[in-house]
Every structure is written in C-alpha cells, then in structure tokens.
Amino acid sequence: MTGLNTVLIIVGLFLAGGVYSFWKQGMPKGVVVLLGIGSVMCLVAGVMRIQGLWD
C-alpha cells in the first residue's frame, strides 16, 4: 500500500463520518449527498489503487 492509497481511504472514511454526523444534525440533503459522493469516490479510488486496477 502506498501513501496515496492510505490517504484516499482515510479521507473517504473521514467524509463518511461527516455524512453520518451531518445527517444526524439535520443538515440539508444536498450537503449530505455531496459529502456522501465525495466519500464514496475517495474510498473507491483508494481500493482500486490497492487492487492495481487503476494506476
């Protein structure tokens, strides 16, 4: 695992925690959706780099 993979996964998990927190606080759905999309994109990119599917 390289540093970029680790950073992408950590940022993705951090954003996922933000999604949960924002949802519980009653933030607007648009903010929650955008944060969720960013979280998923970071996690998928990190996992794809680990698997060697994306160089």
mmJSON file of the N, C-alpha and C atoms, coordinates in Angstrom:
{"data_MODEL":{"atom_site":{
"group_PDB":["ATOM","ATOM","ATOM","ATOM","ATOM","ATOM","ATOM","ATOM","ATOM","ATOM","ATOM","ATOM","ATOM","ATOM","ATOM","ATOM","ATOM","ATOM","ATOM","ATOM","ATOM","ATOM","ATOM","ATOM","ATOM","ATOM","ATOM","ATOM","ATOM","ATOM","ATOM","ATOM","ATOM","ATOM","ATOM","ATOM","ATOM","ATOM","ATOM","ATOM","ATOM","ATOM","ATOM","ATOM","ATOM","ATOM","ATOM","ATOM","ATOM","ATOM","ATOM","ATOM","ATOM","ATOM","ATOM","ATOM","ATOM","ATOM","ATOM","ATOM","ATOM","ATOM","ATOM","ATOM","ATOM","ATOM","ATOM","ATOM","ATOM","ATOM","ATOM","ATOM","ATOM","ATOM","ATOM","ATOM","ATOM","ATOM","ATOM","ATOM","ATOM","ATOM","ATOM","ATOM","ATOM","ATOM","ATOM","ATOM","ATOM","ATOM","ATOM","ATOM","ATOM","ATOM","ATOM","ATOM","ATOM","ATOM","ATOM","ATOM","ATOM","ATOM","ATOM","ATOM","ATOM","ATOM","ATOM","ATOM","ATOM","ATOM","ATOM","ATOM","ATOM","ATOM","ATOM","ATOM","ATOM","ATOM","ATOM","ATOM","ATOM","ATOM","ATOM","ATOM","ATOM","ATOM","ATOM","ATOM","ATOM","ATOM","ATOM","ATOM","ATOM","ATOM","ATOM","ATOM","ATOM","ATOM","ATOM","ATOM","ATOM","ATOM","ATOM","ATOM","ATOM","ATOM","ATOM","ATOM","ATOM","ATOM","ATOM","ATOM","ATOM","ATOM","ATOM","ATOM","ATOM","ATOM","ATOM","ATOM","ATOM","ATOM","ATOM","ATOM","ATOM"],
"id":[1,2,3,4,5,6,7,8,9,10,11,12,13,14,15,16,17,18,19,20,21,22,23,24,25,26,27,28,29,30,31,32,33,34,35,36,37,38,39,40,41,42,43,44,45,46,47,48,49,50,51,52,53,54,55,56,57,58,59,60,61,62,63,64,65,66,67,68,69,70,71,72,73,74,75,76,77,78,79,80,81,82,83,84,85,86,87,88,89,90,91,92,93,94,95,96,97,98,99,100,101,102,103,104,105,106,107,108,109,110,111,112,113,114,115,116,117,118,119,120,121,122,123,124,125,126,127,128,129,130,131,132,133,134,135,136,137,138,139,140,141,142,143,144,145,146,147,148,149,150,151,152,153,154,155,156,157,158,159,160,161,162,163,164,165],
"type_symbol":["N","C","C","N","C","C","N","C","C","N","C","C","N","C","C","N","C","C","N","C","C","N","C","C","N","C","C","N","C","C","N","C","C","N","C","C","N","C","C","N","C","C","N","C","C","N","C","C","N","C","C","N","C","C","N","C","C","N","C","C","N","C","C","N","C","C","N","C","C","N","C","C","N","C","C","N","C","C","N","C","C","N","C","C","N","C","C","N","C","C","N","C","C","N","C","C","N","C","C","N","C","C","N","C","C","N","C","C","N","C","C","N","C","C","N","C","C","N","C","C","N","C","C","N","C","C","N","C","C","N","C","C","N","C","C","N","C","C","N","C","C","N","C","C","N","C","C","N","C","C","N","C","C","N","C","C","N","C","C","N","C","C","N","C","C"],
"label_atom_id":["N","CA","C","N","CA","C","N","CA","C","N","CA","C","N","CA","C","N","CA","C","N","CA","C","N","CA","C","N","CA","C","N","CA","C","N","CA","C","N","CA","C","N","CA","C","N","CA","C","N","CA","C","N","CA","C","N","CA","C","N","CA","C","N","CA","C","N","CA","C","N","CA","C","N","CA","C","N","CA","C","N","CA","C","N","CA","C","N","CA","C","N","CA","C","N","CA","C","N","CA","C","N","CA","C","N","CA","C","N","CA","C","N","CA","C","N","CA","C","N","CA","C","N","CA","C","N","CA","C","N","CA","C","N","CA","C","N","CA","C","N","CA","C","N","CA","C","N","CA","C","N","CA","C","N","CA","C","N","CA","C","N","CA","C","N","CA","C","N","CA","C","N","CA","C","N","CA","C","N","CA","C","N","CA","C","N","CA","C","N","CA","C"],
"label_alt_id":[null,null,null,null,null,null,null,null,null,null,null,null,null,null,null,null,null,null,null,null,null,null,null,null,null,null,null,null,null,null,null,null,null,null,null,null,null,null,null,null,null,null,null,null,null,null,null,null,null,null,null,null,null,null,null,null,null,null,null,null,null,null,null,null,null,null,null,null,null,null,null,null,null,null,null,null,null,null,null,null,null,null,null,null,null,null,null,null,null,null,null,null,null,null,null,null,null,null,null,null,null,null,null,null,null,null,null,null,null,null,null,null,null,null,null,null,null,null,null,null,null,null,null,null,null,null,null,null,null,null,null,null,null,null,null,null,null,null,null,null,null,null,null,null,null,null,null,null,null,null,null,null,null,null,null,null,null,null,null,null,null,null,null,null,null],
"label_comp_id":["MET","MET","MET","THR","THR","THR","GLY","GLY","GLY","LEU","LEU","LEU","ASN","ASN","ASN","THR","THR","THR","VAL","VAL","VAL","LEU","LEU","LEU","ILE","ILE","ILE","ILE","ILE","ILE","VAL","VAL","VAL","GLY","GLY","GLY","LEU","LEU","LEU","PHE","PHE","PHE","LEU","LEU","LEU","ALA","ALA","ALA","GLY","GLY","GLY","GLY","GLY","GLY","VAL","VAL","VAL","TYR","TYR","TYR","SER","SER","SER","PHE","PHE","PHE","TRP","TRP","TRP","LYS","LYS","LYS","GLN","GLN","GLN","GLY","GLY","GLY","MET","MET","MET","PRO","PRO","PRO","LYS","LYS","LYS","GLY","GLY","GLY","VAL","VAL","VAL","VAL","VAL","VAL","VAL","VAL","VAL","LEU","LEU","LEU","LEU","LEU","LEU","GLY","GLY","GLY","ILE","ILE","ILE","GLY","GLY","GLY","SER","SER","SER","VAL","VAL","VAL","MET","MET","MET","CYS","CYS","CYS","LEU","LEU","LEU","VAL","VAL","VAL","ALA","ALA","ALA","GLY","GLY","GLY","VAL","VAL","VAL","MET","MET","MET","ARG","ARG","ARG","ILE","ILE","ILE","GLN","GLN","GLN","GLY","GLY","GLY","LEU","LEU","LEU","TRP","TRP","TRP","ASP","ASP","ASP"],
"label_asym_id":["A","A","A","A","A","A","A","A","A","A","A","A","A","A","A","A","A","A","A","A","A","A","A","A","A","A","A","A","A","A","A","A","A","A","A","A","A","A","A","A","A","A","A","A","A","A","A","A","A","A","A","A","A","A","A","A","A","A","A","A","A","A","A","A","A","A","A","A","A","A","A","A","A","A","A","A","A","A","A","A","A","A","A","A","A","A","A","A","A","A","A","A","A","A","A","A","A","A","A","A","A","A","A","A","A","A","A","A","A","A","A","A","A","A","A","A","A","A","A","A","A","A","A","A","A","A","A","A","A","A","A","A","A","A","A","A","A","A","A","A","A","A","A","A","A","A","A","A","A","A","A","A","A","A","A","A","A","A","A","A","A","A","A","A","A"],
"label_entity_id":["1","1","1","1","1","1","1","1","1","1","1","1","1","1","1","1","1","1","1","1","1","1","1","1","1","1","1","1","1","1","1","1","1","1","1","1","1","1","1","1","1","1","1","1","1","1","1","1","1","1","1","1","1","1","1","1","1","1","1","1","1","1","1","1","1","1","1","1","1","1","1","1","1","1","1","1","1","1","1","1","1","1","1","1","1","1","1","1","1","1","1","1","1","1","1","1","1","1","1","1","1","1","1","1","1","1","1","1","1","1","1","1","1","1","1","1","1","1","1","1","1","1","1","1","1","1","1","1","1","1","1","1","1","1","1","1","1","1","1","1","1","1","1","1","1","1","1","1","1","1","1","1","1","1","1","1","1","1","1","1","1","1","1","1","1"],
"label_seq_id":[1,1,1,2,2,2,3,3,3,4,4,4,5,5,5,6,6,6,7,7,7,8,8,8,9,9,9,10,10,10,11,11,11,12,12,12,13,13,13,14,14,14,15,15,15,16,16,16,17,17,17,18,18,18,19,19,19,20,20,20,21,21,21,22,22,22,23,23,23,24,24,24,25,25,25,26,26,26,27,27,27,28,28,28,29,29,29,30,30,30,31,31,31,32,32,32,33,33,33,34,34,34,35,35,35,36,36,36,37,37,37,38,38,38,39,39,39,40,40,40,41,41,41,42,42,42,43,43,43,44,44,44,45,45,45,46,46,46,47,47,47,48,48,48,49,49,49,50,50,50,51,51,51,52,52,52,53,53,53,54,54,54,55,55,55],
"pdbx_PDB_ins_code":[null,null,null,null,null,null,null,null,null,null,null,null,null,null,null,null,null,null,null,null,null,null,null,null,null,null,null,null,null,null,null,null,null,null,null,null,null,null,null,null,null,null,null,null,null,null,null,null,null,null,null,null,null,null,null,null,null,null,null,null,null,null,null,null,null,null,null,null,null,null,null,null,null,null,null,null,null,null,null,null,null,null,null,null,null,null,null,null,null,null,null,null,null,null,null,null,null,null,null,null,null,null,null,null,null,null,null,null,null,null,null,null,null,null,null,null,null,null,null,null,null,null,null,null,null,null,null,null,null,null,null,null,null,null,null,null,null,null,null,null,null,null,null,null,null,null,null,null,null,null,null,null,null,null,null,null,null,null,null,null,null,null,null,null,null],
"Cartn_x":[0.834,0.0,0.884,0.617,1.384,0.712,1.392,0.859,-0.444,-0.542,-1.753,-2.961,-2.783,-3.888,-4.38,-3.443,-3.792,-4.523,-4.029,-4.657,-6.076,-6.268,-7.594,-8.58,-8.142,-9.035,-9.335,-8.338,-8.561,-9.494,-9.281,-10.169,-11.586,-11.707,-13.031,-13.758,-13.045,-13.661,-14.007,-13.139,-13.409,-14.688,-14.809,-16.002,-17.243,-17.094,-18.234,-18.722,-17.79,-18.174,-18.888,-18.444,-19.099,-20.515,-20.715,-22.057,-22.986,-22.548,-23.377,-23.669,-22.643,-22.804,-23.749,-23.557,-24.424,-25.859,-26.063,-27.407,-28.095,-27.366,-27.932,-28.241,-27.492,-27.713,-28.845,-29.325,-30.42,-29.966,-28.739,-28.233,-29.026,-28.987,-29.711,-29.255,-30.206,-29.908,-28.831,-28.783,-27.779,-26.364,-26.143,-24.82,-24.467,-25.429,-25.194,-24.9,-25.638,-25.43,-24.058,-23.676,-22.367,-21.232,-21.352,-20.34,-20.295,-21.445,-21.501,-20.862,-21.105,-20.489,-18.976,-18.504,-17.061,-16.447,-17.144,-16.664,-16.539,-17.575,-17.563,-16.469,-16.296,-15.258,-13.867,-13.588,-12.283,-12.059,-13.067,-12.918,-12.722,-13.502,-13.38,-12.022,-11.573,-10.266,-9.146,-9.217,-8.202,-8.182,-9.357,-9.437,-8.994,-9.39,-8.978,-7.471,-6.854,-5.397,-4.733,-5.317,-4.759,-4.836,-5.966,-6.166,-5.363,-4.788,-3.997,-4.833,-6.106,-6.986,-6.816,-6.216,-6.088,-4.705,-3.892,-2.509,-2.326],
"Cartn_y":[-1.171,0.0,1.241,2.133,3.365,4.442,5.561,6.659,7.21,7.282,7.838,6.95,5.631,4.721,4.971,5.068,5.283,6.597,7.646,8.963,8.929,8.304,8.246,7.504,6.398,5.624,6.38,7.006,7.761,8.94,9.66,10.79,10.29,9.166,8.597,8.225,7.619,7.263,8.504,9.515,10.777,11.422,11.441,12.013,11.189,9.863,9.012,9.351,9.591,10.018,11.357,12.242,13.541,13.402,12.466,12.225,11.814,10.879,10.412,11.558,12.32,13.429,14.493,14.857,15.871,15.383,14.115,13.556,13.637,13.288,13.328,14.758,15.742,17.139,17.772,17.083,17.612,18.609,18.46,19.358,19.144,20.111,19.962,18.713,18.084,16.846,17.035,18.197,18.449,18.346,18.872,18.816,17.368,16.637,15.243,14.41,14.631,13.872,14.177,15.451,15.79,15.205,15.251,14.676,13.158,12.535,11.089,10.69,11.46,11.172,11.297,12.341,12.51,11.368,10.918,9.805,8.529,8.226,7.02,7.099,8.262,8.406,8.177,8.725,8.525,7.066,6.431,5.036,4.13,4.342,3.515,3.726,4.964,5.23,4.573,4.632,4.006,2.502,1.88,0.424,-0.007,0.75,0.396,0.484,1.459,1.568,0.413,-0.026,-1.172,-2.428,-2.611,-3.791,-3.749,-2.596,-2.453,-2.249,-1.891,-1.688,-0.303,0.6,1.978,2.47,2.763,3.219,4.664],
"Cartn_z":[0.0,0.0,0.0,-0.884,-0.934,-0.1,0.032,0.821,0.262,-1.078,-1.684,-1.398,-1.459,-1.14,0.271,1.191,2.59,2.779,2.142,2.26,1.699,0.54,-0.063,0.834,1.411,2.264,3.556,4.15,5.384,5.132,4.037,3.709,3.447,2.751,2.492,3.768,4.714,5.994,6.808,6.749,7.44,6.885,5.564,4.943,5.261,5.334,5.692,7.103,8.015,9.357,9.325,8.444,8.287,7.767,6.842,6.314,7.448,8.255,9.377,10.35,10.662,11.593,11.034,9.779,9.172,9.096,8.807,8.706,10.069,11.134,12.485,12.922,12.418,12.782,11.98,10.974,10.173,9.115,8.633,7.583,6.295,5.382,4.109,3.348,2.674,1.962,0.901,0.271,-0.765,-0.222,0.971,1.601,1.928,2.47,2.839,1.6,0.529,-0.706,-1.304,-1.365,-1.92,-1.092,0.201,1.073,0.914,0.758,0.541,-0.766,-1.814,-3.114,-3.023,-2.353,-2.175,-1.391,-0.372,0.444,-0.387,-1.128,-1.96,-3.018,-3.624,-4.652,-4.07,-2.889,-2.259,-1.899,-1.324,-0.938,-2.145,-3.187,-4.392,-5.051,-5.144,-5.752,-4.948,-3.616,-2.785,-2.946,-2.956,-3.102,-4.498,-5.519,-6.885,-7.039,-6.388,-6.46,-5.726,-4.619,-3.891,-4.748,-5.425,-6.244,-7.55,-7.866,-9.089,-10.328,-10.159,-11.309,-11.911,-11.153,-11.612,-11.235,-12.213,-11.945,-12.263],
"occupancy":[1.0,1.0,1.0,1.0,1.0,1.0,1.0,1.0,1.0,1.0,1.0,1.0,1.0,1.0,1.0,1.0,1.0,1.0,1.0,1.0,1.0,1.0,1.0,1.0,1.0,1.0,1.0,1.0,1.0,1.0,1.0,1.0,1.0,1.0,1.0,1.0,1.0,1.0,1.0,1.0,1.0,1.0,1.0,1.0,1.0,1.0,1.0,1.0,1.0,1.0,1.0,1.0,1.0,1.0,1.0,1.0,1.0,1.0,1.0,1.0,1.0,1.0,1.0,1.0,1.0,1.0,1.0,1.0,1.0,1.0,1.0,1.0,1.0,1.0,1.0,1.0,1.0,1.0,1.0,1.0,1.0,1.0,1.0,1.0,1.0,1.0,1.0,1.0,1.0,1.0,1.0,1.0,1.0,1.0,1.0,1.0,1.0,1.0,1.0,1.0,1.0,1.0,1.0,1.0,1.0,1.0,1.0,1.0,1.0,1.0,1.0,1.0,1.0,1.0,1.0,1.0,1.0,1.0,1.0,1.0,1.0,1.0,1.0,1.0,1.0,1.0,1.0,1.0,1.0,1.0,1.0,1.0,1.0,1.0,1.0,1.0,1.0,1.0,1.0,1.0,1.0,1.0,1.0,1.0,1.0,1.0,1.0,1.0,1.0,1.0,1.0,1.0,1.0,1.0,1.0,1.0,1.0,1.0,1.0,1.0,1.0,1.0,1.0,1.0,1.0],
"B_iso_or_equiv":[0.0,0.0,0.0,0.0,0.0,0.0,0.0,0.0,0.0,0.0,0.0,0.0,0.0,0.0,0.0,0.0,0.0,0.0,0.0,0.0,0.0,0.0,0.0,0.0,0.0,0.0,0.0,0.0,0.0,0.0,0.0,0.0,0.0,0.0,0.0,0.0,0.0,0.0,0.0,0.0,0.0,0.0,0.0,0.0,0.0,0.0,0.0,0.0,0.0,0.0,0.0,0.0,0.0,0.0,0.0,0.0,0.0,0.0,0.0,0.0,0.0,0.0,0.0,0.0,0.0,0.0,0.0,0.0,0.0,0.0,0.0,0.0,0.0,0.0,0.0,0.0,0.0,0.0,0.0,0.0,0.0,0.0,0.0,0.0,0.0,0.0,0.0,0.0,0.0,0.0,0.0,0.0,0.0,0.0,0.0,0.0,0.0,0.0,0.0,0.0,0.0,0.0,0.0,0.0,0.0,0.0,0.0,0.0,0.0,0.0,0.0,0.0,0.0,0.0,0.0,0.0,0.0,0.0,0.0,0.0,0.0,0.0,0.0,0.0,0.0,0.0,0.0,0.0,0.0,0.0,0.0,0.0,0.0,0.0,0.0,0.0,0.0,0.0,0.0,0.0,0.0,0.0,0.0,0.0,0.0,0.0,0.0,0.0,0.0,0.0,0.0,0.0,0.0,0.0,0.0,0.0,0.0,0.0,0.0,0.0,0.0,0.0,0.0,0.0,0.0],
"pdbx_formal_charge":[null,null,null,null,null,null,null,null,null,null,null,null,null,null,null,null,null,null,null,null,null,null,null,null,null,null,null,null,null,null,null,null,null,null,null,null,null,null,null,null,null,null,null,null,null,null,null,null,null,null,null,null,null,null,null,null,null,null,null,null,null,null,null,null,null,null,null,null,null,null,null,null,null,null,null,null,null,null,null,null,null,null,null,null,null,null,null,null,null,null,null,null,null,null,null,null,null,null,null,null,null,null,null,null,null,null,null,null,null,null,null,null,null,null,null,null,null,null,null,null,null,null,null,null,null,null,null,null,null,null,null,null,null,null,null,null,null,null,null,null,null,null,null,null,null,null,null,null,null,null,null,null,null,null,null,null,null,null,null,null,null,null,null,null,null],
"auth_seq_id":[1,1,1,2,2,2,3,3,3,4,4,4,5,5,5,6,6,6,7,7,7,8,8,8,9,9,9,10,10,10,11,11,11,12,12,12,13,13,13,14,14,14,15,15,15,16,16,16,17,17,17,18,18,18,19,19,19,20,20,20,21,21,21,22,22,22,23,23,23,24,24,24,25,25,25,26,26,26,27,27,27,28,28,28,29,29,29,30,30,30,31,31,31,32,32,32,33,33,33,34,34,34,35,35,35,36,36,36,37,37,37,38,38,38,39,39,39,40,40,40,41,41,41,42,42,42,43,43,43,44,44,44,45,45,45,46,46,46,47,47,47,48,48,48,49,49,49,50,50,50,51,51,51,52,52,52,53,53,53,54,54,54,55,55,55],
"auth_comp_id":["MET","MET","MET","THR","THR","THR","GLY","GLY","GLY","LEU","LEU","LEU","ASN","ASN","ASN","THR","THR","THR","VAL","VAL","VAL","LEU","LEU","LEU","ILE","ILE","ILE","ILE","ILE","ILE","VAL","VAL","VAL","GLY","GLY","GLY","LEU","LEU","LEU","PHE","PHE","PHE","LEU","LEU","LEU","ALA","ALA","ALA","GLY","GLY","GLY","GLY","GLY","GLY","VAL","VAL","VAL","TYR","TYR","TYR","SER","SER","SER","PHE","PHE","PHE","TRP","TRP","TRP","LYS","LYS","LYS","GLN","GLN","GLN","GLY","GLY","GLY","MET","MET","MET","PRO","PRO","PRO","LYS","LYS","LYS","GLY","GLY","GLY","VAL","VAL","VAL","VAL","VAL","VAL","VAL","VAL","VAL","LEU","LEU","LEU","LEU","LEU","LEU","GLY","GLY","GLY","ILE","ILE","ILE","GLY","GLY","GLY","SER","SER","SER","VAL","VAL","VAL","MET","MET","MET","CYS","CYS","CYS","LEU","LEU","LEU","VAL","VAL","VAL","ALA","ALA","ALA","GLY","GLY","GLY","VAL","VAL","VAL","MET","MET","MET","ARG","ARG","ARG","ILE","ILE","ILE","GLN","GLN","GLN","GLY","GLY","GLY","LEU","LEU","LEU","TRP","TRP","TRP","ASP","ASP","ASP"],
"auth_asym_id":["A","A","A","A","A","A","A","A","A","A","A","A","A","A","A","A","A","A","A","A","A","A","A","A","A","A","A","A","A","A","A","A","A","A","A","A","A","A","A","A","A","A","A","A","A","A","A","A","A","A","A","A","A","A","A","A","A","A","A","A","A","A","A","A","A","A","A","A","A","A","A","A","A","A","A","A","A","A","A","A","A","A","A","A","A","A","A","A","A","A","A","A","A","A","A","A","A","A","A","A","A","A","A","A","A","A","A","A","A","A","A","A","A","A","A","A","A","A","A","A","A","A","A","A","A","A","A","A","A","A","A","A","A","A","A","A","A","A","A","A","A","A","A","A","A","A","A","A","A","A","A","A","A","A","A","A","A","A","A","A","A","A","A","A","A"],
"auth_atom_id":["N","CA","C","N","CA","C","N","CA","C","N","CA","C","N","CA","C","N","CA","C","N","CA","C","N","CA","C","N","CA","C","N","CA","C","N","CA","C","N","CA","C","N","CA","C","N","CA","C","N","CA","C","N","CA","C","N","CA","C","N","CA","C","N","CA","C","N","CA","C","N","CA","C","N","CA","C","N","CA","C","N","CA","C","N","CA","C","N","CA","C","N","CA","C","N","CA","C","N","CA","C","N","CA","C","N","CA","C","N","CA","C","N","CA","C","N","CA","C","N","CA","C","N","CA","C","N","CA","C","N","CA","C","N","CA","C","N","CA","C","N","CA","C","N","CA","C","N","CA","C","N","CA","C","N","CA","C","N","CA","C","N","CA","C","N","CA","C","N","CA","C","N","CA","C","N","CA","C","N","CA","C","N","CA","C","N","CA","C","N","CA","C"],
"pdbx_PDB_model_num":[1,1,1,1,1,1,1,1,1,1,1,1,1,1,1,1,1,1,1,1,1,1,1,1,1,1,1,1,1,1,1,1,1,1,1,1,1,1,1,1,1,1,1,1,1,1,1,1,1,1,1,1,1,1,1,1,1,1,1,1,1,1,1,1,1,1,1,1,1,1,1,1,1,1,1,1,1,1,1,1,1,1,1,1,1,1,1,1,1,1,1,1,1,1,1,1,1,1,1,1,1,1,1,1,1,1,1,1,1,1,1,1,1,1,1,1,1,1,1,1,1,1,1,1,1,1,1,1,1,1,1,1,1,1,1,1,1,1,1,1,1,1,1,1,1,1,1,1,1,1,1,1,1,1,1,1,1,1,1,1,1,1,1,1,1]
}}}
